[in-house]
Amino acid sequence: MKLEQGRELVRLVRGAAARLTIMRAGQTGARAGVLVMAACVLLAVSSIVFSVATVPLPLAVAAAAASILVAGAIAAVGRSVPLLDAAHVLDLNLHLEERVSTALEVVTGGAPRSSLAPRVVADAERALLTTGIAAVISLRVPRVLWWIPALAAVLFLWTAWLHGVTIPGTPAHRTAEVIRKEGQRLEQFARSLQSRTRTDHMPATRRLTPQIRDLGVGLQRDRLDRAEALARVSELSQQLEQTRRDIDERLEARRPPPSRESGVPPDLLRRQSAQRQIRQLQELLSRLRQDPSSASRDALERLGQITASGQGSQPARLQQQLQQAREQLQRGNVAGAGQALMDALRELEGLDSLLADAEGIKNAEQQLARSRVTLAGGSVESEREAGRETAQPGQSPTAPGQNRPVPEQGGEATAPPQGPNEGTAAGTGQGNEKLGAPTPRLQATKTPQRVRGAQAEGPAATSEIIGAGRPGTARTHVTGVSPAVIAQADQAMTRARTPARYREIVRRYFQRLARLR
């Protein structure tokens, strides 16, 4: 029998096989999506005990959808339903008693030829066309797929209400304590850095200090896991790095050739030299304003010393301004020299501000890098600390003397950090000397004595001191003043050594002494 006589039957059976393949692929993909979503929920629940990161809800839904597509595609390609299996399904659902499968075998050559074969094929085609493949095998959503919205709702509620909750004594709780301690340390560092920006002109550092403080407060206040804490620290680190690059570019434009005679970092040498030159220029400006005629005599020599001391650390623009000031002094133009010195002073102050910002941003980057290292391995370090604290709970701190702990000889001692960060880590020394005998006390009786004398003339007043004096608080913030104000204050103190309200009292005092003599 030829294949053309059963072409319609084969087409109908192939449609049924395609529908069965789609249904099987959808069932497989739905199961894979449910497994992925259940794993995300289980990971979120286990975060109360173990230090694991909770998968965000959008990422979990995306992962479930991707698993549905991938698993369904693999099942559709690798596990397609054969035509004969589809024919058996049609026979079973339509109660045709294997008429479709027999006709398919006749058409494909799987059964011996017979005179009744055309009638068998025609009967199977007529039965399938009468009923319809869509009515027999309908495409519907797998029931297991409804577990994905339910698990997504559970994950949403957990993230909204129970995210960050830990059980005391578990690795997750110890990691949370490490995050909180890092937040306290960053907040303290931000406060110290902010107090430093009040004394030094550090505009870029002053703008970033509140963000460091907010980061520390957020690590203490919010319930974060390790991944979220590291993400916040890394985000601020990138911002600090970008700011440092901008400052480095501005410094590179003013950077002189590096000095090869010293191993000290050039930036440190430049800042020390800039601060010294600022003080020298302020003093020189003050002297020029107080006494221009006499101060201009040695101003040329002082300018030469300033230029020589700043050799290798002065920008080209500053050197031009100092050279202009020397030329003005040589011509006798004190006002022009003072203006050139003011320009040089502003240039030095701007350079010192950039160097201070670079140092402050670098310190902040080091603190954030330390936080990243601590948070990345926080659970291991916290477990070691907890083990050391709970190893001997009943033992009280021992007094110095013979019961001192013996230092370990096995490992090498960790060297303290060098440079500007020296003194920030714990010491490695051990004090093994013994305390001596207590200092003997003098056994004496206290005899109260009263010194009598003649009371001076004039009004007298008595008062009782209730307690020790209390230091006052500053009413205004400390701010920098111009050299002109400093010079005026020095002149006022030179002219009036005695306050005005006490001058009459002092005059009467010396007049009375003169009469007594």
C-alpha angles and dihedrals in degrees: 000000000000124000094233092071091063100037093118091051092052091049092052093047091048090053090052091048091051091052091049090049091051091049092049092047091049091051092050093046092048091053091050091050092050091050092051093048091046090051090053091050091047090050090052092049093047090056089082088068108021129046098247131137119252115233111236116243096244091050092047092051091047091050091050092050091048091050090051092053096043097044092044092050092049091049092047094050100038101034107039115162114250119236094245092053089051090051091052089052090052091050091050096048096042095039091232094148095235095308093132094047091046091050091048091052090049091051096045093044097251093123131052118266119261138173089244093057096097091051092049092051093045091049092052093048092048091051093050094045092049095052101031128225094246091058093050099042110028122184111236137163113268113251092227089063091073089070090073096067090044093052090044089055090050091050091049093051092046092050092047099046112015104030111130096015110139137182114240114253095026127113090251091057092049091050090051089052090051090052091049093049091049088052091053091049093049091048091052090047090051091052093050091046091049091052088051092052089057091063099034124050100245108149098168093047091047090056094050098042095080089053091054090048091049090050091054092047091048092051089054098041105037123068101239135166123222096267093052092047091049090049092055093047092047092050092054090043090058090051091050091048091053091049091049091051091053091050091047090053091052091047092047089060089057098035115122122209110293119258115244097189097075134048092212113112111265093231091057091048091048094051094048091046092047093051091048092049091048090056092047093050092047090052092047092050091049092053093047091053095045098048113002096177098053098031095054090064096072096025091094091055092047092049089052090052091049091050092048094047091050095047108136095016103061121095118236092249091055091050090052092051093049090048089050090052091052092050091050091051091050089054091048094246100139094171092053091047090051091052091050090049090051090053090049090049091052090049091052092047090052091050091048090050091053092048091048090050091050091051093047094048090047091053090049091051090051091051092049091047089053089051091051092052092047094048093046091056097022099123094054094049093044091051090053091049092047090049091052092048095048098039093091108013095168098050115103124211111280123231120241115272133064095350095063117133116260112240117243115254099191106078131045119259115250112244116234117248116272131218124027091346095058112132097027095104130065118276123255100206126108125213104217099165118114124238117249130231118296116271112262115245124222112251102217137137119240113238114192113222131189124204113217124205145152117283114237122241122262133050118326130199131193128204136178121230108223097190146334120310118268122224114244125236125239114255096200132040120255108257134172118258131204122261089247092063091048091052092049091050091051091051092049092051090049093052097042114035091163122057114248096243092056099045095089092049092049091048092052091047094057092042090055091049089052092052092048091054 
